[in-house]
Amino acid sequence: MEFGRSLLALWPLDPAATYLNHGTVGVVPVRVAEAQQVLRAGIERHPAKFMLRDLWTFTGSATGGPTLMRQAAAEVAAFVGARGDDLVFVDNTSAGVNAVLRSTLLAPGDELVVTDHLYGGLLTAVNYIARTTGATVRVVEIPYPAFDAAVAVERIASAVTPRTKLVIADHIAAESAIVFPIADIVRACKAKGATVLVDGAHVPGALPLDVAAIGADYYVANLHKWAMAPRSSAFMVVAPEHQSSLHPPVVSWGLDQGFTQEFDWVGTRDPSPWLCAPDGIRFLHDLGYDALRTYNHDLAWHAAQYLTGQWGTALQIDESAVGCMVSVMTPESIGTTKADAVRLRDRLLFEHNIEVQVHARAGRVWVRISAQAYNDRADIERLSLHASCN
């Protein structure tokens, strides 16, 4: 299949826009959105039967087989390299991380280890839990914009002490877009006795994923970004030894009924984003999943080289640290602060109809380009032209 703007009609995006921000909240393909609407209509034909017999029940589905939530979980688990019985759905990565934080017994002097690349919403949750328990947050500084994978592993593992209760490690950092050597990080931390949670929010659909091979105690990731599921849809894979002590942020009828039972029912909510996650996976495969990942990576890497060349800025990362997103330093004339980043972001959108994530880091303003099947090099050139015009 030939990727680029010729595929734009597969998504409901404004065709006049240059959309380089797929990674922020995702874009639901037209056919997946249509499948979701069909499912919702079906639910309303017999809602109590659907919600309390087919979707979830204390006693198993009316057919005697797995419930619809467990069927969807099995399909997603096969896609991400996990066992269906170890995977539960959550609203988003933040919900999964909060579940782990709130289920971790902490006391004054205990430590939570994170890096300075951690997503801001998760850092807020970590700081809140530390504030309410007396635990200490240890923030590991990872050299940036120069990035060295071996240095990242060594620094994170060196931060682990006998008081470390949990390490939260990025697989792909949300802001810098760096792909971390996550299996090496998990291995090094667990060798020192640490429990490790991986934030994989941007990974499913963007990189090949084998959660079991990574070996983390908890792996949490979104399906509504690169995996083409409706919002909001995410999953959490939990090692069996932690399942009995883990509880969702909302405790309901599933309490004490088993790990999957507890997470599958936390009260009445719209289950269609999870049940349609397999539709998103099928969409990826129909596009040609391996070819799509290659195209997106190559376009992101091209963007990094092209934009730094046009703007006269530095690129200090290896290609191995780039997935389907890349953050690129803008010219110094753009500014250095968060306010400068917001000003550029809004000018690009409201004056030029270009949507891209912009942030301030390391004393400069950066744009984070998300490369998707509907993008091409002309989108990168248009961004280059209008971002550098003051």
Secondary structure, DSSP 8 states (H G I E B T S, - for coil): ---SGGGGGGS---TTSEE--HHHH----HHHHHHHHHHHHHHHHSHHHIIIIII--SS--TTSS--HHHHHHHHHHHHHT--GGGEEEESSHHHHHHHHHHHS---TT-EEEEETTS-HHHHHHHHHHHHHHT-EEEEE----SS--HHHHHHHHHHT--TTEEEEEEESB-TTT--B--HHHHHHHHHHTT--EEEE-TT-BTTB---HHHH--SEEEEESSSTT---SS-EEEEE-HHHHTT---SS--TTTTS-HHHHHH-SSS---HHHHTHHHHHHHHHHH-HHHHHHHHHHHHHHHHHHHHHHHT----S-GGG-SSEEEEE--GGG-SSHHHHHHHHHHHHHHH-EE-EEEEETTEEEEEEE--TT--HHHHHHHHHHHT--
